[in-house]
Amino acid sequence: MTAMAKIISVKDTAFGQDMLEVLAERQLEKIAFRELDIPCSIVTLKDYLVKELSHGNWNIDPGLCQPELRYLYPIYFDSVRILLAECVAEFFQTCMVYMTVLDPYRMEYVEHEIRQLTIRPEDVSSLLRVLHKAQNPAHDLIARWKDPADRERWRKHIWELHHAISQLQ
């Protein structure tokens, strides 16, 4: 695989697709994929990550969580917020968010066009903060790229997202 063929966006990764399927199942199917509500999406994915990473022990006793939770959660939550930033930028560039999710009943992928988006000023600020943080060379999301060219492509992708979303302020 050449460097240019590598996936840079979170939305196009297996993790991104998993998170979109969580959103579809827990939020979007209920409203027939009419609207992507960013504040609700943040809460939905945060709850999912906490429950998934803690193996269901979070509500019983926070001390029972696996010790790596405190290390994994920030990285995964930053990835989720970058995924949502990609969706916001896509919406404001194309007037829709295009999403392909697995329909578990038919066992095939179904395409959806979401044509409404809800985002609050505090969500814009939150997305901008994580995009700024993800450009730091020490951040795990940039450090995962071993090839300097891939790191540069990641920085460019994040900078473009930051630029697009900063225009919402």
KOLMIZA-577538 format. One record per residue: residue in one letter; y, x, z of N, C-alpha, C in turn. Coordinates in steps of 0.02 Angstrom, whole numbers. Example, Ala and Ser with C-alpha at 12.3 -4.5 7.8 and 13.67 -1.06 7.14 Angstrom:
REM residues 2
+------+--------+--------+--------+--------+--------+--------+--------+--------+--------+
! loba !    nyy !    nxx !    nzz !   cayy !   caxx !   cazz !    cyy !    cxx !    czz !
+------+--------+--------+--------+--------+--------+--------+--------+--------+--------+
!    A !   -284 !    660 !    390 !   -225 !    615 !    390 !   -165 !    660 !    390 !
!    S !   -112 !    642 !    354 !    -53 !    684 !    357 !      2 !    645 !    394 !
+------+--------+--------+--------+--------+--------+--------+--------+--------+--------+
This chain:
REM residues 169
+------+--------+--------+--------+--------+--------+--------+--------+--------+--------+
! loba !    nyy !    nxx !    nzz !   cayy !   caxx !   cazz !    cyy !    cxx !    czz !
+------+--------+--------+--------+--------+--------+--------+--------+--------+--------+
!    M !    -59 !     43 !      0 !      0 !      0 !      0 !     62 !     45 !      0 !
!    T !    108 !     31 !    -44 !    169 !     71 !    -46 !    216 !     48 !      8 !
!    A !    264 !     90 !     22 !    313 !     74 !     75 !    351 !     10 !     58 !
!    M !    365 !     -1 !     -5 !    404 !    -60 !    -25 !    362 !   -124 !    -19 !
!    A !    296 !   -118 !    -18 !    254 !   -178 !    -14 !    242 !   -200 !     58 !
!    K !    261 !   -159 !    106 !    250 !   -177 !    176 !    296 !   -234 !    196 !
!    I !    270 !   -277 !    238 !    308 !   -334 !    263 !    358 !   -310 !    315 !
!    I !    419 !   -332 !    307 !    471 !   -314 !    355 !    490 !   -374 !    398 !
!    S !    494 !   -433 !    369 !    517 !   -491 !    408 !    462 !   -514 !    455 !
!    V !    483 !   -539 !    513 !    436 !   -565 !    562 !    403 !   -628 !    535 !
!    K !    441 !   -668 !    499 !    415 !   -732 !    473 !    354 !   -722 !    428 !
!    D !    350 !   -666 !    394 !    295 !   -654 !    348 !    237 !   -617 !    379 !
!    T !    239 !   -604 !    444 !    184 !   -570 !    477 !    134 !   -621 !    505 !
!    A !     76 !   -597 !    524 !     26 !   -641 !    556 !     55 !   -671 !    620 !
!    F !     90 !   -630 !    660 !    121 !   -655 !    721 !    172 !   -710 !    705 !
!    G !    214 !   -698 !    655 !    263 !   -748 !    635 !    231 !   -813 !    613 !
!    Q !    178 !   -808 !    574 !    142 !   -868 !    553 !    111 !   -905 !    612 !
!    D !     84 !   -867 !    659 !     56 !   -899 !    719 !    111 !   -937 !    757 !
!    M !    169 !   -907 !    764 !    223 !   -939 !    801 !    250 !  -1000 !    763 !
!    L !    251 !   -997 !    697 !    272 !  -1055 !    657 !    221 !  -1112 !    665 !
!    E !    157 !  -1095 !    670 !    106 !  -1146 !    680 !    113 !  -1178 !    750 !
!    V !    131 !  -1138 !    799 !    144 !  -1165 !    866 !    203 !  -1214 !    863 !
!    L !    256 !  -1194 !    829 !    314 !  -1239 !    821 !    294 !  -1303 !    784 !
!    A !    255 !  -1295 !    732 !    234 !  -1354 !    693 !    194 !  -1401 !    738 !
!    E !    147 !  -1375 !    774 !    103 !  -1416 !    816 !    140 !  -1449 !    874 !
!    R !    183 !  -1411 !    906 !    214 !  -1436 !    968 !    282 !  -1469 !    959 !
!    Q !    312 !  -1460 !    901 !    379 !  -1485 !    892 !    390 !  -1520 !    825 !
!    L !    374 !  -1487 !    771 !    394 !  -1511 !    705 !    353 !  -1569 !    678 !
!    E !    288 !  -1569 !    692 !    246 !  -1625 !    667 !    270 !  -1692 !    696 !
!    K !    293 !  -1691 !    758 !    314 !  -1752 !    791 !    374 !  -1784 !    757 !
!    I !    413 !  -1744 !    722 !    473 !  -1770 !    689 !    468 !  -1761 !    613 !
!    A !    407 !  -1756 !    588 !    393 !  -1752 !    517 !    431 !  -1695 !    483 !
!    F !    438 !  -1639 !    518 !    471 !  -1579 !    491 !    542 !  -1593 !    466 !
!    R !    576 !  -1641 !    496 !    644 !  -1657 !    475 !    695 !  -1605 !    497 !
!    E !    685 !  -1577 !    558 !    738 !  -1535 !    586 !    708 !  -1478 !    627 !
!    L !    738 !  -1420 !    620 !    721 !  -1363 !    663 !    775 !  -1358 !    716 !
!    D !    756 !  -1374 !    776 !    801 !  -1373 !    833 !    792 !  -1305 !    868 !
!    I !    840 !  -1260 !    859 !    833 !  -1192 !    884 !    828 !  -1190 !    961 !
!    P !    871 !  -1227 !    998 !    863 !  -1225 !   1071 !    793 !  -1248 !   1094 !
!    C !    769 !  -1301 !   1063 !    702 !  -1326 !   1080 !    648 !  -1276 !   1058 !
!    S !    658 !  -1244 !   1001 !    610 !  -1195 !    976 !    605 !  -1135 !   1022 !
!    I !    661 !  -1113 !   1049 !    661 !  -1056 !   1095 !    619 !  -1074 !   1157 !
!    V !    631 !  -1133 !   1184 !    594 !  -1155 !   1244 !    519 !  -1164 !   1228 !
!    T !    504 !  -1194 !   1171 !    435 !  -1206 !   1152 !    397 !  -1140 !   1145 !
!    L !    426 !  -1092 !   1110 !    392 !  -1028 !   1100 !    390 !   -986 !   1163 !
!    K !    442 !   -990 !   1203 !    442 !   -954 !   1267 !    385 !   -980 !   1312 !
!    D !    380 !  -1046 !   1317 !    326 !  -1075 !   1357 !    258 !  -1055 !   1331 !
!    Y !    250 !  -1056 !   1265 !    186 !  -1037 !   1235 !    169 !   -965 !   1252 !
!    L !    218 !   -919 !   1244 !    205 !   -849 !   1257 !    187 !   -836 !   1329 !
!    V !    223 !   -868 !   1375 !    208 !   -859 !   1446 !    137 !   -882 !   1461 !
!    K !    119 !   -940 !   1436 !     52 !   -966 !   1449 !     -1 !   -924 !   1415 !
!    E !     12 !   -902 !   1354 !    -37 !   -863 !   1316 !    -47 !   -794 !   1348 !
!    L !      8 !   -762 !   1365 !      3 !   -694 !   1392 !    -22 !   -692 !   1464 !
!    S !    -12 !   -746 !   1500 !    -34 !   -747 !   1569 !   -103 !   -778 !   1576 !
!    H !   -132 !   -799 !   1521 !   -198 !   -829 !   1521 !   -201 !   -890 !   1567 !
!    G !   -146 !   -928 !   1569 !   -145 !   -990 !   1607 !   -134 !   -982 !   1681 !
!    N !   -126 !   -921 !   1706 !   -117 !   -911 !   1778 !    -44 !   -912 !   1800 !
!    W !      2 !   -917 !   1755 !     73 !   -913 !   1770 !     95 !   -967 !   1821 !
!    N !     74 !  -1028 !   1810 !     95 !  -1082 !   1854 !     59 !  -1081 !   1921 !
!    I !      0 !  -1052 !   1924 !    -38 !  -1051 !   1986 !    -10 !   -998 !   2033 !
!    D !     -7 !   -937 !   2009 !     17 !   -882 !   2051 !     42 !   -826 !   2005 !
!    P !    108 !   -816 !   2003 !    135 !   -764 !   1958 !    104 !   -695 !   1972 !
!    G !     78 !   -683 !   2032 !     46 !   -620 !   2048 !    -21 !   -611 !   2013 !
!    L !    -50 !   -666 !   1987 !   -114 !   -661 !   1953 !   -108 !   -641 !   1880 !
!    C !    -47 !   -638 !   1854 !    -38 !   -620 !   1783 !    -60 !   -549 !   1771 !
!    Q !    -83 !   -537 !   1711 !   -102 !   -470 !   1693 !    -40 !   -425 !   1698 !
!    P !    -48 !   -364 !   1722 !     10 !   -320 !   1730 !     46 !   -306 !   1665 !
!    E !     10 !   -307 !   1608 !     44 !   -292 !   1545 !     91 !   -348 !   1522 !
!    L !     87 !   -407 !   1554 !    131 !   -462 !   1536 !    204 !   -441 !   1539 !
!    R !    223 !   -406 !   1591 !    293 !   -387 !   1597 !    314 !   -337 !   1543 !
!    Y !    265 !   -304 !   1512 !    281 !   -258 !   1457 !    278 !   -292 !   1389 !
!    L !    229 !   -336 !   1381 !    220 !   -370 !   1316 !    270 !   -426 !   1305 !
!    Y !    284 !   -464 !   1357 !    326 !   -523 !   1349 !    394 !   -507 !   1317 !
!    P !    431 !   -456 !   1340 !    496 !   -443 !   1308 !    491 !   -428 !   1234 !
!    I !    439 !   -392 !   1214 !    431 !   -375 !   1143 !    415 !   -438 !   1103 !
!    Y !    368 !   -478 !   1128 !    350 !   -539 !   1093 !    408 !   -589 !   1092 !
!    F !    444 !   -594 !   1147 !    500 !   -641 !   1147 !    556 !   -617 !   1101 !
!    D !    568 !   -552 !   1097 !    616 !   -527 !   1048 !    593 !   -543 !    978 !
!    S !    528 !   -535 !    965 !    500 !   -552 !    898 !    510 !   -625 !    882 !
!    V !    501 !   -669 !    931 !    509 !   -741 !    920 !    582 !   -756 !    905 !
!    R !    628 !   -725 !    941 !    699 !   -738 !    928 !    720 !   -710 !    860 !
!    I !    690 !   -654 !    839 !    705 !   -628 !    772 !    676 !   -675 !    719 !
!    L !    617 !   -702 !    731 !    588 !   -752 !    686 !    635 !   -811 !    679 !
!    L !    661 !   -836 !    734 !    708 !   -893 !    731 !    773 !   -873 !    697 !
!    A !    795 !   -811 !    707 !    855 !   -786 !    672 !    842 !   -785 !    597 !
!    E !    782 !   -766 !    577 !    765 !   -767 !    505 !    768 !   -838 !    478 !
!    C !    745 !   -886 !    517 !    747 !   -956 !    496 !    819 !   -980 !    491 !
!    V !    861 !   -962 !    539 !    932 !   -983 !    538 !    966 !   -952 !    477 !
!    A !    956 !   -888 !    465 !    987 !   -855 !    408 !    962 !   -887 !    342 !
!    E !    898 !   -900 !    339 !    870 !   -933 !    279 !    903 !  -1001 !    268 !
!    F !    911 !  -1039 !    322 !    942 !  -1105 !    315 !   1013 !  -1100 !    289 !
!    F !   1052 !  -1054 !    316 !   1122 !  -1049 !    295 !   1130 !  -1016 !    228 !
!    Q !   1078 !   -985 !    202 !   1081 !   -956 !    135 !   1054 !  -1004 !     82 !
!    T !   1006 !  -1048 !    101 !    972 !  -1091 !     52 !    977 !  -1165 !     68 !
!    C !   1006 !  -1183 !    125 !   1012 !  -1253 !    147 !    944 !  -1284 !    165 !
!    M !    895 !  -1242 !    179 !    831 !  -1266 !    204 !    792 !  -1207 !    233 !
!    V !    741 !  -1225 !    273 !    694 !  -1175 !    297 !    627 !  -1194 !    267 !
!    Y !    599 !  -1147 !    232 !    535 !  -1157 !    199 !    480 !  -1133 !    245 !
!    M !    431 !  -1176 !    258 !    378 !  -1159 !    305 !    311 !  -1181 !    278 !
!    T !    262 !  -1136 !    281 !    194 !  -1151 !    262 !    151 !  -1146 !    325 !
!    V !    118 !  -1201 !    342 !     76 !  -1201 !    402 !      7 !  -1230 !    386 !
!    L !    -40 !  -1209 !    425 !   -109 !  -1232 !    416 !   -116 !  -1303 !    443 !
!    D !   -143 !  -1348 !    402 !   -160 !  -1415 !    424 !   -232 !  -1411 !    448 !
!    P !   -243 !  -1416 !    514 !   -311 !  -1406 !    541 !   -360 !  -1461 !    520 !
!    Y !   -336 !  -1518 !    502 !   -380 !  -1573 !    482 !   -407 !  -1563 !    411 !
!    R !   -364 !  -1540 !    366 !   -385 !  -1528 !    297 !   -405 !  -1456 !    285 !
!    M !   -391 !  -1412 !    334 !   -405 !  -1340 !    328 !   -375 !  -1310 !    265 !
!    E !   -312 !  -1327 !    254 !   -275 !  -1297 !    199 !   -202 !  -1290 !    220 !
!    Y !   -167 !  -1246 !    187 !    -97 !  -1235 !    203 !    -54 !  -1287 !    168 !
!    V !     -5 !  -1311 !    205 !     40 !  -1362 !    180 !    111 !  -1335 !    184 !
!    E !    148 !  -1346 !    131 !    217 !  -1322 !    128 !    265 !  -1376 !    152 !
!    H !    315 !  -1354 !    189 !    366 !  -1400 !    215 !    435 !  -1370 !    203 !
!    E !    482 !  -1414 !    187 !    552 !  -1394 !    181 !    590 !  -1430 !    236 !
!    I !    618 !  -1391 !    280 !    657 !  -1419 !    335 !    730 !  -1416 !    314 !
!    R !    762 !  -1473 !    312 !    830 !  -1477 !    284 !    884 !  -1490 !    336 !
!    Q !    866 !  -1488 !    400 !    916 !  -1495 !    454 !    902 !  -1442 !    506 !
!    L !    956 !  -1417 !    535 !    948 !  -1365 !    586 !    999 !  -1379 !    641 !
!    T !    977 !  -1373 !    703 !   1021 !  -1380 !    761 !   1025 !  -1312 !    796 !
!    I !   1085 !  -1289 !    806 !   1096 !  -1226 !    842 !   1161 !  -1231 !    881 !
!    R !   1159 !  -1208 !    943 !   1218 !  -1209 !    986 !   1252 !  -1141 !    986 !
!    P !   1316 !  -1138 !   1004 !   1350 !  -1072 !   1007 !   1314 !  -1021 !   1051 !
!    E !   1287 !  -1045 !   1108 !   1252 !   -998 !   1152 !   1187 !   -971 !   1120 !
!    D !   1157 !  -1011 !   1076 !   1098 !   -987 !   1040 !   1117 !   -935 !    988 !
!    V !   1173 !   -945 !    956 !   1198 !   -895 !    908 !   1209 !   -829 !    945 !
!    S !   1242 !   -832 !   1003 !   1254 !   -772 !   1042 !   1189 !   -738 !   1063 !
!    S !   1140 !   -777 !   1083 !   1075 !   -750 !   1104 !   1040 !   -716 !   1045 !
!    L !   1042 !   -747 !    987 !   1010 !   -717 !    928 !   1046 !   -652 !    908 !
!    L !   1112 !   -653 !    912 !   1150 !   -593 !    895 !   1134 !   -535 !    943 !
!    R !   1127 !   -551 !   1008 !   1110 !   -500 !   1057 !   1043 !   -468 !   1041 !
!    V !    993 !   -509 !   1026 !    927 !   -480 !   1012 !    927 !   -442 !    946 !
!    L !    966 !   -464 !    898 !    970 !   -427 !    834 !   1004 !   -360 !    845 !
!    H !   1054 !   -359 !    887 !   1087 !   -295 !    903 !   1038 !   -248 !    939 !
!    K !   1002 !   -275 !    987 !    954 !   -236 !   1026 !    898 !   -209 !    981 !
!    A !    876 !   -249 !    932 !    819 !   -229 !    889 !    837 !   -174 !    839 !
!    Q !    902 !   -157 !    835 !    922 !   -102 !    791 !    919 !    -34 !    827 !
!    N !    910 !    -35 !    892 !    906 !     26 !    931 !    842 !     63 !    914 !
!    P !    846 !    127 !    895 !    786 !    165 !    876 !    733 !    167 !    931 !
!    A !    752 !    158 !    994 !    703 !    159 !   1049 !    669 !     92 !   1059 !
!    H !    693 !     39 !   1028 !    663 !    -28 !   1037 !    594 !    -28 !   1006 !
!    D !    546 !    -60 !   1039 !    477 !    -61 !   1016 !    469 !    -90 !    946 !
!    L !    512 !   -136 !    927 !    505 !   -167 !    861 !    526 !   -119 !    805 !
!    I !    566 !    -70 !    820 !    582 !    -20 !    769 !    537 !     41 !    777 !
!    A !    519 !     57 !    839 !    476 !    116 !    851 !    406 !    108 !    821 !
!    R !    385 !     46 !    809 !    318 !     35 !    781 !    312 !     61 !    710 !
!    W !    369 !     68 !    676 !    368 !     94 !    608 !    365 !    170 !    610 !
!    K !    312 !    198 !    585 !    303 !    271 !    587 !    342 !    305 !    531 !
!    D !    345 !    272 !    473 !    379 !    300 !    415 !    455 !    289 !    423 !
!    P !    495 !    342 !    418 !    568 !    334 !    424 !    596 !    285 !    372 !
!    A !    566 !    281 !    313 !    590 !    234 !    262 !    579 !    162 !    285 !
!    D !    522 !    149 !    319 !    509 !     82 !    345 !    557 !     65 !    402 !
!    R !    572 !    115 !    443 !    621 !    104 !    497 !    689 !     85 !    467 !
!    E !    707 !    119 !    415 !    771 !    105 !    383 !    771 !     35 !    351 !
!    R !    715 !     16 !    320 !    710 !    -52 !    292 !    715 !   -104 !    348 !
!    W !    683 !    -91 !    406 !    687 !   -136 !    463 !    759 !   -142 !    487 !
!    R !    792 !    -85 !    495 !    862 !    -86 !    518 !    905 !   -126 !    469 !
!    K !    893 !   -116 !    405 !    932 !   -152 !    354 !    919 !   -228 !    359 !
!    H !    856 !   -246 !    367 !    838 !   -317 !    374 !    873 !   -348 !    434 !
!    I !    870 !   -313 !    491 !    900 !   -339 !    552 !    976 !   -341 !    545 !
!    W !   1005 !   -290 !    514 !   1078 !   -290 !    503 !   1098 !   -349 !    459 !
!    E !   1060 !   -363 !    407 !   1076 !   -420 !    363 !   1071 !   -486 !    401 !
!    L !   1021 !   -493 !    443 !   1016 !   -553 !    485 !   1076 !   -559 !    531 !
!    H !   1093 !   -503 !    563 !   1150 !   -502 !    609 !   1213 !   -523 !    573 !
!    H !   1223 !   -495 !    514 !   1283 !   -511 !    474 !   1285 !   -586 !    456 !
!    A !   1229 !   -613 !    434 !   1227 !   -683 !    415 !   1240 !   -729 !    475 !
!    I !   1210 !   -714 !    531 !   1217 !   -758 !    590 !   1285 !   -748 !    623 !
!    S !   1314 !   -689 !    619 !   1379 !   -677 !    651 !   1433 !   -720 !    618 !
!    Q !   1422 !   -743 !    558 !   1470 !   -786 !    525 !   1471 !   -857 !    553 !
!    L !   1423 !   -872 !    596 !   1420 !   -938 !    628 !   1465 !   -941 !    690 !
!    Q !   1490 !   -884 !    712 !   1532 !   -884 !    773 !   1602 !   -905 !    757 !
+------+--------+--------+--------+--------+--------+--------+--------+--------+--------+
